[in-house]
Each structure stands twice: as C-alpha cells, then as structure tokens.
Amino acid sequence: MKSITFLMHNIYALGGTVKAVTELANSLSNKGHHVEIISIFRAADRPYFELDKKIIVKTLIDYRLKPQNIGSIVMNRLNRYTPFFKPTHLSQYEPGLNQFSSYIERKVIKAIKHVNTDVFVGTRASFNILIAQYHNSNVTTVGMEHMNLDAYPKTYQYEIIKAYNQLDAITTLTSIDQQKYQQCITTPIYTVPNIINVQRLHITKENRIISAGRLEYEKGFDILIESIHRIQNTIRQAHFKVELYGDGQEREKLQQLINNYKLADIITLHPATQHLNEKLAQSKITVVPSRNEGFGMVILEAMAQDNVVISFKDTVGPSSLITTGVNGYLADYQDVNSLAKYIDIAINHINHSDNMIKEGHLTVEQYSSDKVYEEFISSIS
C-alpha cells in the first residue's frame, strides 16, 4: 500500500481543512496506509481533532511555551521588525503570510525536499506551489484544493495554474471546480470531496437556529444578523433563538451589530466549540451564510443531525450539496431579504420537514469514509 504525507498549516488548530484532512488521514491509516503529517505550526499538546495513533505527526515550528522552543519563536517574530526576515519563496497571496518568516520558509522547503513517501499532498495553494518547485522527483505530488478557483484573486490564479501544471494530480472538492481547473491546466484533476463521519445524536430538539465557522468576512455572519433583523418579530413569535459559534477577527464587529439592532435576546455569539454536533442535534435549522464556501462540512453535519439547512446560490460548495426545496434551501447570493425569506419559510414549515430531512440523510451517505477513500485512491493510482 502507498505511503502518504500531508503538508498542513496547523493540525493542532480548529479549521475546516484540518477536519477534512484529519478524516481522510484516519481513513487511509485505518485501511493500512502509512500516513505522515507535516504540521508547520504547533501551539497545543494534541491535534484539534482525534488522529489515528499510527499516524506520524512532524512539527516544524512549536509555539508551546517551553524552553526548547524559545529560539524558534524569537526567530519567527523577527520578521515583524525587519524586512530582511520576510519569506521570499512563499506566495505573497498566502492568507497567513504574516505568520511566516524566512526562517520558517527555509524549514518548510527543507521538509518538502526530504519527503520520501510514495505520495506527497499539499493542502493549500501556497503549499502546493512550493511542493511543485521543491519536491523529491521520486514522489507523486498531489495538490489538494480546499478553495474554489474563482475565490482566488486573478493574479494568484495565474501563479496557481502555472505551478499546478508541474504537479502529478489535483483534487477539488466539487465537480464544478474540477471543470474550471480542467479549462486551465493539463494535470489530471479529480473530485475528492470531504468525508462526513458523524454519528446521529438522539437529543431533544429545541427551537434553535445554528450557524458556525470562522468569524471572518467571507463567512457572512453579518448577512445572517441583518436577515434576522428583518424577521425578528417572526423569530420571537415562534420562540426561536439564534446561536453563532466561532472565533475570529469579526467578533467585536458582529457583537456590535447584534447590540445595535437590539437582538441580544434572540442572537447569542459563542466561542468555537468541539461539540458542534451536539449543538446541531439540539437545533432545527442551520444557516451557512458564506460569501465563499469551497465545500461546506457544516451543511453535511447539520443534515446528519436532522436540520433544515439554508445557504446561498452561486457558492460552489453549497450549490453542489443543496437542491432548493428537496434537501434544503438556497437563497439568492448575499441577498439579505432572500435569506430572511427562507429562514421564515423554514420556521413556518419546520413541523412538515420530514421529507427534506430524509433527503438530507441521503445526501450525507454520498460522503462516507469508504466512498471518499476510493475516490482519493483513484487520484493517486
């Protein structure tokens, strides 16, 4: 069986990519593959999601406050005070560029050159670009995409396309994105969606609307709050509450929006939780208001927990998972009134949503561990 290495930003932190790669790595390990994960950063004692004990995790920069880590921490922080320590090979479009220094960049490139498993998988565009440049020639290289192509700036797209032509395979989360890449590059492209591997919890449902994710602009929580503002009387009369779970730069701005609209009695903002499935199991409706969503794990997790799910048209992930009126609802893209309308519809039809929930279960079954494993193996065969 083929051995596989994943290059990750931080396997110890919460994130959709972290969860997706963890599930795939566990599936591969359970099937008998030797799996290694290179985590560039580490600031916790354990990976955020549970990893199979046979999986080997190698860390390049350990931020835990221990004497042996002081040198690495200091070296990386120098890039904040002098341009001489800025990275020069990492793409300038890397979203977490300010976390990198030339010191870390050298460590990453060295690690890439020394990977000797059969397959080497990058898990974000900037890492895939480095792998294309510096990989061992005996290794099969895979660029795993967790973003859709149109979400990148045009100049970044050119950089990505040039590098991806030097890789052995590309995987996308949806067939829609697969087709877009096929128009640009000659490298074989495969659709390998995320694994949904959750147990349905039998918990008493309450009148709750849930939304969860990073509190960043692209996740659209401001749109959700605006839409709740439009139908606040309906929410109150139906005795529903809205709960938002996540951490990020927009927290204060979102809380201020809630306060300004005097919605604190029906909308509460909570930190990110490792018990999201329990929260979903207790709720009836889940809203994913993202401006951009490459896949939408929360959508599948919500369907698995018998939620009616609402998201936006023209976002690649949700549009690939939801058919309006069948297994959920798709509102017009970024349209506050349209989103409010579908939340209103969901609330008023919540006692007649059994067929929609059953269709959601059928959707979830398409993303089982065994099915996604076979699709990934096909991409590296």
N, C-alpha and C positions, 0 to 999 in steps of 0.2 A: 504493500500500500504506500501511496505517495506521502511524503512528509511535507508539512506546510508551515510557513512562517507568516505572521501578520505584523505589519508595522502600524502601530497605533499612536495617537497623540497622548492619551492618558487612560489606560484601562481601569484606573482607580477612581475615576470621576463619573458622575452621572451624565448620561447623554444617549440619544437615540442610536448613534453609530456604535457606541460602547455596548449597548444592549444587543444590537443586531450581530456584531462580531462575536460577542460572548456566546450567544445562542449557536451560531454557526461553528465556532471553535469547539464547543461542547459536543455538538452533533458529530463533527469529524473525529474527535477523540473517542467518543463512545463507539464509533464504527471501527476503531482500531488504528487510525492515523496518528502519527507522531506530530504534535502541534506545538509550536512555539509562538509566543507573542513578544515583540519588542515594544515596550511602552516607553516613549521618550521621557515622559514625566511621571513622577510619583509623589503624592503628598499624603497617602493614607497607608495603613498597615495591610489592608486587604483590598482586592479588586471590588469595585462597587457592586457588581453582580457576581453571583457564585460561579466559579470556574471549576471544571473537572480537575481533580487533583493531579492527573497525569500531564496536564498542560504546563509547559515551562514558560515562566514569565521573566524576561530580562529587562531591567530598568536602566536608562541612560543617565537621567538626572533625578536624584532623590531629594525632594524638598522637606522631608521629615526632619524636624529639629533634633539632629543627632550630631555629635562631634565630627564623625567621619564625613558628614555631608556639607560642612561649612564651606569648604573650598569651592565646590560646585555651585552652591547658592550665590556666593560672592562673585564668582566669575561671570555668572549669567546676569547678575544685576548691573554689572559694569556697562552693559550696552545702553543703559538708560542715561548715562552721563557722558559718553563719548561715542562719536560715530565710528571710531576705529574698531569697535567690537560688534558692529552690526553684521548680520548674516549677508552673504553676497551670492550664494548659490540657491537659497530657498526663494521660491516665487514671492515677489513683492505683494502679491494678491492673497497670500496666505492669511486667513482671518485672525489667526493668533500670532501674527508676526512679532508683536511686541513681547511675546514670551520667549523668543529665540535670540541668541547671541551667536557670534561666530564660533564661540567655544562649543555651544550645543550643536551647531550646524556641523562642525568637524566630527563630533561624536556620532551624529546621525549618518553622515556619509561613510564613516569608517564601519559602522554597524551594517550598513547596506552592502558594502563590499565584502563583508565576511559571512554573509548569509549563505549557507551551503545546503539547505533543504532542497527538495525537488521543486517546490513551488514557493514563490515569494509574492505576497499580496499586499499592495498598498491600500489604505482605507480612506484617503482623502486626496484631492487633486494635487496639492503641492508635494505630497509624499510620492505619489505616482510619477510625477515629473522627475524627482530625484532618483527614484528606482530606475527609470528609463535611462538615465545618464550613467549611473554608477554600479549597476547590478553585476554580479558574477555571471559570466557568459554561459555557465552550465546550469543556470537556474531558469525555470519557466516563470515569467513575470506576468502578474495579473493586476490591472488597475481596477479596483473596486470603487464604483461611484455610489455615493450616498446623497448626492445632489443631482438635480436635473440640469442639463447643459444650458438651458436658457436662463437659469438663475445666476450664472456667472457673468461678470462684465465682459463685453465683447473682446477687449484686448486680452483678458485672461483666457477666453475661449480659444484664441489663436495659439497661445502658449500651450494649452492643454492638448489641442488637436495635434500639434507638432510632436509633442512628447508621446502621446498615446499611439502614434504610428510606429513607435520603437518598442512597444510592449508586445507580449505574445497574445494577450487576451484582455478584453474589457468586459466588466459586468455592470449592468444597470439594474435599477430596482423595478422598472416598468418597461413594457414593450414599446410604449410611446417614446420613451427616452432612447431606447435601443435604436429605433428607426431614425431618430435625429442624429445620433452618432454615426450611423451607417452612411449617412449622406456626406460625412466629412472625412472619415478615415477608412483605411483598408484593413486594419487589425480586426480579427473576428470579435464580434460583440454578442454577449449572451445576456439574457434576462435571468437574474438570480435575486428574487425578492427576499425580504427579511422573513425570518422564522417567527411564527407566533406559537408560543409554547406556554400556555397558561391553563390552569385548572379553573373550571367554572365554580364559583363560590356560591353557596346557597345561604345568602344573607337577606334579611328582611329589607325590602326596598323602601326608600323614603323619597319624598318629593324634592329631589336634588338634581341640579344641572351641573355637570363637571366639565372643567377644561384644564389641561395640564401641558406643561412644556417649559422651555426656557423663556424667561421674561425678557424677550428681545423684540424689536420692531417687527421682524419678519414673521413672528408667531401671531401677530394680530390680536392680542388681548384687548387693545384699545378699541378695536372694532366691535368685539363682543360686548364690552362695557357700554359702548354707545348704543348698541342694539337693545340691550336690557333696559337702558334708559327710556327707549321708545315704547317699550311694552311693560313698564314697571307695574302698572296697575293690574295687568293680567297676571304677572308673576305673583304679586301679593294676594290677589283674589283666589288664585289656585293653590296658595300656601306652598309655593316652591322657593327654594334657596339656591343660590349660585355659588359654587366653590371653585376657586382658581388655585392650582398648585404649581409652584415653580420658583426658581431663583434667577436673578439676572439684573441687568442694568436698568430695566424699565420699572423696577418695583415701586420706587417712590412716585414716579410719574403716574403709574396705574392707580396707586392708592389715592393720590391726589384727585384723579379723575372720579374715582368712586365717591370720595368725600364731597367734591364739588357738585355732583349730581344727587347728593343725599341718598345714596344707595347702600350705605353701610349695613342697613338692616336686612338686605337681601343678597348682597355680594360680599364674600369674605375672601381675602387673599392669604394663602397658606404657603409655607416653605415647601420645597420639593419633598416628596415622600417616597420611601422604598416600599410602601404598602399601597401603591396606586390601585392594584387590582381589588383590594378590599373597598377602597373608596368608590370604584366603578361599580362593584357589586351592590353597593348600597344606593346607588343613584339610578335614575331612569333615563336621563338624556345626557349625551356627551356632545360638546361642541368643539370642533377643531377649526379655529378661525384664521389659519395661517395664510399669510400673503404668499409664501412659498413653502411647499412641503414635498420633498422628494419621494416619500413613501407614505408614512402615516401609521406608525405602530400603535399609537393610541386609538386609532379608529378600529383596528382589529381587536385590540384588548377590550375596548368598550363593547363591541359586538359580542365577544365571547362572554361578557358579563351581562347580557340581555339588555343592553342600552340601545335606544334610538340615537343614531349618530347624524350630526349635521356638520357640513363643511362647505367649501367653495368650489364652484366650477373653475375650470382653467388653472387649477393647481394640479400638477401631474399626478402626485400620489393619490389624493382623494378622488380625483376623476377616474383613476384606474380601479378604485376599490368600491365606490358607491354608485349605484344607479338610483336616481331620484324616484321615490315612491315605491321602490322594491325593497332595498335593504338600508335605506336611509334617505337623506335629503341633501341636495347640493344647491346652495344659494348662489345668486349672481356674484361674481368675483368682487370682493371688497365692498359690496353694497350693504350698508348698514340696515336699510329698510327691508331688503330681501332676507337677510339673516334673521332679523326680528320676526318677519312673517313666518319663516319656517320653525323658529322656536315656538311661536304662538301655535302653529299647527300641531307640532309635536306634543305640546302640553295638552291641547284640547282633544287629541286623539290617542293619548297615552294608554287609555284602557282598551283600545282596539288595535294595538300594535303587534299582536302575536305573530301574524304572518311576516311582518317586517323583521322581527327578531329572529324567526326561523330562517329567513333568507340570510340574515347576518351570520348565523351559525354555519350555513353552507359556504359563505364567503371565507370564513376563518379556516375551514377544513382545507382550502386550497393552499394554505401556507404552513402546512405541517412540517415538522423537522425532517421526516423521511423524504417528502417531495422536494423541499429546497436543497437537501443534501444531494439528491440525484442531479438536480439542475446545476449545482456548483461543480460536481464531479465531471459533468459533461463539458464544462468550460475549461477544465484543465487536462482533459484526456487527449 
